[in-house]
Amino acid sequence: MGLSNEKIYLAKVIAAKTSGSISMIGSGFIIRDVMLRWQRRKEHQFLPIVHRIILSMSIADLFTSCFVHFLGTWMVPKGDITISDEKFPIPLAAGNETTCNAQAFIWDLFTLAGCCSNAMLAVTCEIFVLTSITIFSTLLKFVVIY
């Protein structure tokens, strides 16, 4: 006999909290690394654009992992969930309507921020690649001609 839907859902909730914790630790290390690089720069000059984008991605991931994955069902109001015509209580639910709405707002805000940061990083890397190819081809033409 297989596991019940309630136990499977509880396992998914615990897995989300575990992976959220690991993601928060990883994002924290990235933020720390970028900030240490910034402090080592003379007179606190601006960070390169790639480091700033990675910093914004890590901050967005830190908040998303914390509020969505780690706190997850703790911010959801107590109630029942129906899966495959089987009704059972939401595991670890301890929130209310306000905490649920706050979690939804934070989820939308920081997921959008992470997506925008990812798009900016892709565009920036594409510009760097195209610029380096242009410089390389110009140098190659110069070498071949002379």
PyRosetta script that sets phi, psi and omega in degrees:
from pyrosetta import init, pose_from_sequence

init()
pose = pose_from_sequence("MGLSNEKIYLAKVIAAKTSGSISMIGSGFIIRDVMLRWQRRKEHQFLPIVHRIILSMSIADLFTSCFVHFLGTWMVPKGDITISDEKFPIPLAAGNETTCNAQAFIWDLFTLAGCCSNAMLAVTCEIFVLTSITIFSTLLKFVVIY")
pose.set_psi(1, 134.9)
pose.set_omega(1, -175.4)
pose.set_phi(2, -80.8)
pose.set_psi(2, 177.6)
pose.set_omega(2, 177.7)
pose.set_phi(3, -74.0)
pose.set_psi(3, 149.4)
pose.set_omega(3, 178.0)
pose.set_phi(4, -76.7)
pose.set_psi(4, 159.7)
pose.set_omega(4, 178.7)
pose.set_phi(5, -60.7)
pose.set_psi(5, -33.0)
pose.set_omega(5, 179.7)
pose.set_phi(6, -64.5)
pose.set_psi(6, -43.1)
pose.set_omega(6, 179.6)
pose.set_phi(7, -69.5)
pose.set_psi(7, -37.1)
pose.set_omega(7, 177.7)
pose.set_phi(8, -64.6)
pose.set_psi(8, -43.2)
pose.set_omega(8, 179.6)
pose.set_phi(9, -64.8)
pose.set_psi(9, -40.5)
pose.set_omega(9, 177.1)
pose.set_phi(10, -62.4)
pose.set_psi(10, -40.5)
pose.set_omega(10, 177.8)
pose.set_phi(11, -63.5)
pose.set_psi(11, -39.0)
pose.set_omega(11, 177.6)
pose.set_phi(12, -65.5)
pose.set_psi(12, -38.7)
pose.set_omega(12, 178.7)
pose.set_phi(13, -64.7)
pose.set_psi(13, -44.4)
pose.set_omega(13, 179.4)
pose.set_phi(14, -66.8)
pose.set_psi(14, -38.4)
pose.set_omega(14, 176.9)
pose.set_phi(15, -63.8)
pose.set_psi(15, -38.5)
pose.set_omega(15, 178.3)
pose.set_phi(16, -65.8)
pose.set_psi(16, -39.3)
pose.set_omega(16, 178.6)
pose.set_phi(17, -68.0)
pose.set_psi(17, -38.0)
pose.set_omega(17, 178.4)
pose.set_phi(18, -67.3)
pose.set_psi(18, -48.3)
pose.set_omega(18, -179.8)
pose.set_phi(19, -67.2)
pose.set_psi(19, -32.9)
pose.set_omega(19, 175.3)
pose.set_phi(20, -63.9)
pose.set_psi(20, -39.4)
pose.set_omega(20, 177.6)
pose.set_phi(21, -63.9)
pose.set_psi(21, -44.6)
pose.set_omega(21, 179.4)
pose.set_phi(22, -63.8)
pose.set_psi(22, -40.7)
pose.set_omega(22, 179.1)
pose.set_phi(23, -65.0)
pose.set_psi(23, -39.7)
pose.set_omega(23, 177.6)
pose.set_phi(24, -63.3)
pose.set_psi(24, -40.9)
pose.set_omega(24, 178.5)
pose.set_phi(25, -63.3)
pose.set_psi(25, -46.0)
pose.set_omega(25, 179.2)
pose.set_phi(26, -62.1)
pose.set_psi(26, -44.5)
pose.set_omega(26, 178.5)
pose.set_phi(27, -63.9)
pose.set_psi(27, -38.2)
pose.set_omega(27, 177.3)
pose.set_phi(28, -62.0)
pose.set_psi(28, -41.1)
pose.set_omega(28, 178.0)
pose.set_phi(29, -66.1)
pose.set_psi(29, -39.3)
pose.set_omega(29, 178.3)
pose.set_phi(30, -65.2)
pose.set_psi(30, -44.6)
pose.set_omega(30, 178.2)
pose.set_phi(31, -60.6)
pose.set_psi(31, -44.7)
pose.set_omega(31, 178.8)
pose.set_phi(32, -60.6)
pose.set_psi(32, -43.8)
pose.set_omega(32, -178.8)
pose.set_phi(33, -63.4)
pose.set_psi(33, -45.4)
pose.set_omega(33, 179.7)
pose.set_phi(34, -65.1)
pose.set_psi(34, -41.5)
pose.set_omega(34, -180.0)
pose.set_phi(35, -67.0)
pose.set_psi(35, -36.5)
pose.set_omega(35, 176.1)
pose.set_phi(36, -65.4)
pose.set_psi(36, -38.8)
pose.set_omega(36, 176.4)
pose.set_phi(37, -62.6)
pose.set_psi(37, -39.3)
pose.set_omega(37, -179.8)
pose.set_phi(38, -66.9)
pose.set_psi(38, -40.1)
pose.set_omega(38, 180.0)
pose.set_phi(39, -68.1)
pose.set_psi(39, -29.1)
pose.set_omega(39, 179.7)
pose.set_phi(40, -75.2)
pose.set_psi(40, -18.2)
pose.set_omega(40, -179.3)
pose.set_phi(41, -70.4)
pose.set_psi(41, 146.5)
pose.set_omega(41, -178.8)
pose.set_phi(42, -66.0)
pose.set_psi(42, 132.3)
pose.set_omega(42, 176.2)
pose.set_phi(43, 54.2)
pose.set_psi(43, 28.5)
pose.set_omega(43, 177.5)
pose.set_phi(44, 51.2)
pose.set_psi(44, 49.8)
pose.set_omega(44, 176.8)
pose.set_phi(45, -63.6)
pose.set_psi(45, 167.3)
pose.set_omega(45, 179.2)
pose.set_phi(46, -64.2)
pose.set_psi(46, 146.5)
pose.set_omega(46, 174.3)
pose.set_phi(47, -75.7)
pose.set_psi(47, 153.6)
pose.set_omega(47, 172.6)
pose.set_phi(48, -59.3)
pose.set_psi(48, 153.1)
pose.set_omega(48, -174.4)
pose.set_phi(49, -58.4)
pose.set_psi(49, -37.1)
pose.set_omega(49, -179.2)
pose.set_phi(50, -64.2)
pose.set_psi(50, -40.4)
pose.set_omega(50, 178.4)
pose.set_phi(51, -66.0)
pose.set_psi(51, -37.5)
pose.set_omega(51, 178.8)
pose.set_phi(52, -66.5)
pose.set_psi(52, -39.0)
pose.set_omega(52, 179.0)
pose.set_phi(53, -67.8)
pose.set_psi(53, -42.5)
pose.set_omega(53, 178.6)
pose.set_phi(54, -64.4)
pose.set_psi(54, -35.8)
pose.set_omega(54, 176.0)
pose.set_phi(55, -62.5)
pose.set_psi(55, -44.7)
pose.set_omega(55, 179.6)
pose.set_phi(56, -66.6)
pose.set_psi(56, -37.4)
pose.set_omega(56, 176.4)
pose.set_phi(57, -62.6)
pose.set_psi(57, -41.8)
pose.set_omega(57, -178.3)
pose.set_phi(58, -68.4)
pose.set_psi(58, -38.7)
pose.set_omega(58, 177.8)
pose.set_phi(59, -65.0)
pose.set_psi(59, -43.7)
pose.set_omega(59, 178.4)
pose.set_phi(60, -62.6)
pose.set_psi(60, -42.2)
pose.set_omega(60, 179.7)
pose.set_phi(61, -67.2)
pose.set_psi(61, -36.5)
pose.set_omega(61, 178.7)
pose.set_phi(62, -61.1)
pose.set_psi(62, -47.7)
pose.set_omega(62, -179.8)
pose.set_phi(63, -68.6)
pose.set_psi(63, -40.0)
pose.set_omega(63, 178.4)
pose.set_phi(64, -63.6)
pose.set_psi(64, -45.4)
pose.set_omega(64, 179.9)
pose.set_phi(65, -63.4)
pose.set_psi(65, -39.3)
pose.set_omega(65, -178.1)
pose.set_phi(66, -69.6)
pose.set_psi(66, -54.7)
pose.set_omega(66, -171.6)
pose.set_phi(67, -81.0)
pose.set_psi(67, -28.1)
pose.set_omega(67, -176.2)
pose.set_phi(68, -97.2)
pose.set_psi(68, -52.6)
pose.set_omega(68, -173.2)
pose.set_phi(69, -84.6)
pose.set_psi(69, -47.5)
pose.set_omega(69, -176.0)
pose.set_phi(70, -76.0)
pose.set_psi(70, -53.3)
pose.set_omega(70, -179.5)
pose.set_phi(71, -75.6)
pose.set_psi(71, -26.2)
pose.set_omega(71, 174.8)
pose.set_phi(72, 15.9)
pose.set_psi(72, -103.3)
pose.set_omega(72, -174.1)
pose.set_phi(73, -74.4)
pose.set_psi(73, -14.1)
pose.set_omega(73, 177.2)
pose.set_phi(74, -65.5)
pose.set_psi(74, -25.5)
pose.set_omega(74, -179.0)
pose.set_phi(75, -92.7)
pose.set_psi(75, -3.6)
pose.set_omega(75, -178.8)
pose.set_phi(76, -86.9)
pose.set_psi(76, 140.0)
pose.set_omega(76, 177.7)
pose.set_phi(77, -63.1)
pose.set_psi(77, 148.7)
pose.set_omega(77, 176.5)
pose.set_phi(78, -62.5)
pose.set_psi(78, 139.4)
pose.set_omega(78, -179.9)
pose.set_phi(79, 174.8)
pose.set_psi(79, -169.0)
pose.set_omega(79, -179.1)
pose.set_phi(80, -111.4)
pose.set_psi(80, 154.3)
pose.set_omega(80, 175.1)
pose.set_phi(81, -124.5)
pose.set_psi(81, 144.4)
pose.set_omega(81, 179.9)
pose.set_phi(82, -112.5)
pose.set_psi(82, 121.6)
pose.set_omega(82, 176.4)
pose.set_phi(83, -129.4)
pose.set_psi(83, 122.7)
pose.set_omega(83, -180.0)
pose.set_phi(84, 53.7)
pose.set_psi(84, 49.1)
pose.set_omega(84, 179.3)
pose.set_phi(85, 60.0)
pose.set_psi(85, 20.2)
pose.set_omega(85, 177.6)
pose.set_phi(86, -118.3)
pose.set_psi(86, 125.9)
pose.set_omega(86, -176.3)
pose.set_phi(87, -103.1)
pose.set_psi(87, 130.3)
pose.set_omega(87, 176.0)
pose.set_phi(88, -150.5)
pose.set_psi(88, 158.9)
pose.set_omega(88, -176.8)
pose.set_phi(89, -67.8)
pose.set_psi(89, 147.9)
pose.set_omega(89, 177.2)
pose.set_phi(90, -68.2)
pose.set_psi(90, 124.7)
pose.set_omega(90, -176.6)
pose.set_phi(91, -68.3)
pose.set_psi(91, 137.1)
pose.set_omega(91, 175.7)
pose.set_phi(92, 62.4)
pose.set_psi(92, 18.1)
pose.set_omega(92, 179.3)
pose.set_phi(93, -72.1)
pose.set_psi(93, 129.3)
pose.set_omega(93, -178.3)
pose.set_phi(94, -144.0)
pose.set_psi(94, 4.8)
pose.set_omega(94, -174.9)
pose.set_phi(95, -91.4)
pose.set_psi(95, -164.5)
pose.set_omega(95, 175.6)
pose.set_phi(96, -138.9)
pose.set_psi(96, -173.6)
pose.set_omega(96, -176.6)
pose.set_phi(97, -62.3)
pose.set_psi(97, -38.2)
pose.set_omega(97, -178.4)
pose.set_phi(98, -66.5)
pose.set_psi(98, -45.8)
pose.set_omega(98, 179.2)
pose.set_phi(99, -64.9)
pose.set_psi(99, -35.0)
pose.set_omega(99, 178.3)
pose.set_phi(100, -65.6)
pose.set_psi(100, -43.8)
pose.set_omega(100, 178.2)
pose.set_phi(101, -66.0)
pose.set_psi(101, -39.0)
pose.set_omega(101, 177.6)
pose.set_phi(102, -63.9)
pose.set_psi(102, -42.1)
pose.set_omega(102, 178.4)
pose.set_phi(103, -63.0)
pose.set_psi(103, -41.3)
pose.set_omega(103, 179.4)
pose.set_phi(104, -63.9)
pose.set_psi(104, -41.3)
pose.set_omega(104, 178.6)
pose.set_phi(105, -63.6)
pose.set_psi(105, -46.7)
pose.set_omega(105, -179.9)
pose.set_phi(106, -64.1)
pose.set_psi(106, -40.0)
pose.set_omega(106, 177.9)
pose.set_phi(107, -59.0)
pose.set_psi(107, -51.5)
pose.set_omega(107, -179.5)
pose.set_phi(108, -61.8)
pose.set_psi(108, -45.5)
pose.set_omega(108, -176.2)
pose.set_phi(109, -62.4)
pose.set_psi(109, -51.8)
pose.set_omega(109, -174.1)
pose.set_phi(110, -80.8)
pose.set_psi(110, -23.8)
pose.set_omega(110, 172.4)
pose.set_phi(111, -68.6)
pose.set_psi(111, -41.4)
pose.set_omega(111, 176.0)
pose.set_phi(112, -64.2)
pose.set_psi(112, -41.9)
pose.set_omega(112, 178.5)
pose.set_phi(113, -62.7)
pose.set_psi(113, -41.0)
pose.set_omega(113, 177.9)
pose.set_phi(114, -65.2)
pose.set_psi(114, -40.7)
pose.set_omega(114, 178.7)
pose.set_phi(115, -65.4)
pose.set_psi(115, -42.7)
pose.set_omega(115, 178.9)
pose.set_phi(116, -65.5)
pose.set_psi(116, -40.2)
pose.set_omega(116, 177.6)
pose.set_phi(117, -63.6)
pose.set_psi(117, -40.0)
pose.set_omega(117, 178.3)
pose.set_phi(118, -63.7)
pose.set_psi(118, -41.8)
pose.set_omega(118, 177.7)
pose.set_phi(119, -65.2)
pose.set_psi(119, -41.5)
pose.set_omega(119, 177.8)
pose.set_phi(120, -62.5)
pose.set_psi(120, -39.8)
pose.set_omega(120, 178.9)
pose.set_phi(121, -64.7)
pose.set_psi(121, -40.6)
pose.set_omega(121, 178.7)
pose.set_phi(122, -63.6)
pose.set_psi(122, -44.0)
pose.set_omega(122, 179.6)
pose.set_phi(123, -65.8)
pose.set_psi(123, -42.9)
pose.set_omega(123, 179.3)
pose.set_phi(124, -61.7)
pose.set_psi(124, -45.2)
pose.set_omega(124, 178.9)
pose.set_phi(125, -65.1)
pose.set_psi(125, -38.0)
pose.set_omega(125, 177.6)
pose.set_phi(126, -63.6)
pose.set_psi(126, -41.3)
pose.set_omega(126, 177.8)
pose.set_phi(127, -64.0)
pose.set_psi(127, -42.9)
pose.set_omega(127, 178.6)
pose.set_phi(128, -61.6)
pose.set_psi(128, -42.4)
pose.set_omega(128, -179.6)
pose.set_phi(129, -65.6)
pose.set_psi(129, -47.1)
pose.set_omega(129, -180.0)
pose.set_phi(130, -63.6)
pose.set_psi(130, -39.2)
pose.set_omega(130, 178.2)
pose.set_phi(131, -65.0)
pose.set_psi(131, -43.2)
pose.set_omega(131, -179.0)
pose.set_phi(132, -69.0)
pose.set_psi(132, -34.1)
pose.set_omega(132, 177.2)
pose.set_phi(133, -66.9)
pose.set_psi(133, -41.1)
pose.set_omega(133, 178.8)
pose.set_phi(134, -63.0)
pose.set_psi(134, -45.1)
pose.set_omega(134, 178.9)
pose.set_phi(135, -64.0)
pose.set_psi(135, -43.1)
pose.set_omega(135, -179.6)
pose.set_phi(136, -63.7)
pose.set_psi(136, -44.1)
pose.set_omega(136, -179.3)
pose.set_phi(137, -66.8)
pose.set_psi(137, -35.1)
pose.set_omega(137, 176.4)
pose.set_phi(138, -64.7)
pose.set_psi(138, -44.2)
pose.set_omega(138, 177.9)
pose.set_phi(139, -64.3)
pose.set_psi(139, -39.0)
pose.set_omega(139, 179.7)
pose.set_phi(140, -63.8)
pose.set_psi(140, -43.1)
pose.set_omega(140, 177.3)
pose.set_phi(141, -62.4)
pose.set_psi(141, -40.2)
pose.set_omega(141, 178.9)
pose.set_phi(142, -62.9)
pose.set_psi(142, -43.0)
pose.set_omega(142, 179.9)
pose.set_phi(143, -67.5)
pose.set_psi(143, -42.2)
pose.set_omega(143, -177.5)
pose.set_phi(144, -68.6)
pose.set_psi(144, -39.0)
pose.set_omega(144, -179.2)
pose.set_phi(145, -69.6)
pose.set_psi(145, -40.9)
pose.set_omega(145, -177.7)
pose.set_phi(146, -103.2)
pose.dump_pdb("model.pdb")
